[in-house]
Each structure stands twice: as C-alpha cells, then as structure tokens.
Amino acid sequence: MRYSLAPKVFLALVIALTVSLKVIVRDAEDPQKPPLAVQDSVIGFLTRHQFQSHGTPDGSRIYAASGDCRLTIREVIPQGWNLDSIKRTDTEEGRLSFVFKGMVYTDLPTGSTTLSHYWTRLQQKLGMTAGSKPVLAVIASGSCAPLPWNEIA
C-alpha cells in the first residue's frame, strides 16, 4: 500500500509557515495609546457637549451629567466577555445602549466588534499602524438627547 507524500509535505510547510510568522511578527498593542486614552477621549467629547464628567482612577467607568441627563459609560471587551457584568451592575441605573464606530446599538454587535478587534490585531502584528476602535456601553437615565457619537469613532 502506497501513501501519498503530498499531505505530509503540505503539513510540514504549514507548520513551518505558522511557526516562522510567530517568531518574526511582533505582538504589540498600540504603543502610542496610553492606558486611559479611551477615557480621556470620551471625557473630552462629553465636555465639548456641556457634560460635567469624570472617570474612575482605574478607567473602568465614566460618570457624566448635564441637566436631567445622567450617563455611566464603560468600555466593553469586543467579544462581549464583560457584558453580563455590565448588565448586572449598571442597567439598574437606566437604559443600556452600545456605541461602536460612531453608531448606537440597542444590542452589542458582537460579530462586528470581534471581527474589528481581530482585524486590528492582525494589522498591528504585521507592523501596520492600526488603532483599535473602542466599544462603549452607555447607561442613560433621565431625559438625554442623542449625542453625535461619530465624533469619537
């Protein structure tokens, strides 16, 4: 009985290619992005729209108020891994919506956010300049007018 050599050669080439890519390609998050960059960006955005806002020292939450409108903003992991925590602890305060790439969603667009996250990581690994797109959970209470979230996309 003769076996083809082609599958073995193919497997050896695939292993060699993937191992060499792991050795050559660097795994780097955006080095120019300071740890609280998203928080600073969102606070600046809210301040420009007449909100009094402040973030927690660890960067996990942003609180903002303007008149009767109260916002609590948290960054969501793109895969949605911390979504249950956000829903359990923060949704008692008001309506939950999600902001991604300037668009507002009532449900987390997990497919889009996950794909964008991994695409950005691949670009960064290949040495390209690619900034990550934050996914924000916005809990609003009171009467809040829509905000132009595309300004921080």
C-alpha positions, 0 to 999 in steps of 0.5 A, a space after each residue: 500500500 502506497 501513501 501519498 507524500 503530498 499531505 505530509 509535505 503540505 503539513 510540514 510547510 504549514 507548520 513551518 509557515 505558522 511557526 516562522 510568522 510567530 517568531 518574526 511578527 511582533 505582538 504589540 498593542 498600540 504603543 502610542 495609546 496610553 492606558 486611559 486614552 479611551 477615557 480621556 477621549 470620551 471625557 473630552 467629547 462629553 465636555 465639548 457637549 456641556 457634560 460635567 464628567 469624570 472617570 474612575 482612577 482605574 478607567 473602568 467607568 465614566 460618570 457624566 451629567 448635564 441637566 436631567 441627563 445622567 450617563 455611566 459609560 464603560 468600555 466593553 471587551 469586543 467579544 462581549 466577555 464583560 457584558 453580563 457584568 455590565 448588565 448586572 451592575 449598571 442597567 439598574 441605573 437606566 437604559 443600556 445602549 452600545 456605541 461602536 464606530 460612531 453608531 448606537 446599538 440597542 444590542 452589542 454587535 458582537 460579530 462586528 466588534 470581534 471581527 474589528 478587534 481581530 482585524 486590528 490585531 492582525 494589522 498591528 502584528 504585521 507592523 501596520 499602524 492600526 488603532 483599535 476602535 473602542 466599544 462603549 456601553 452607555 447607561 442613560 437615565 433621565 431625559 438625554 438627547 442623542 449625542 453625535 457619537 461619530 465624533 469619537 469613532 
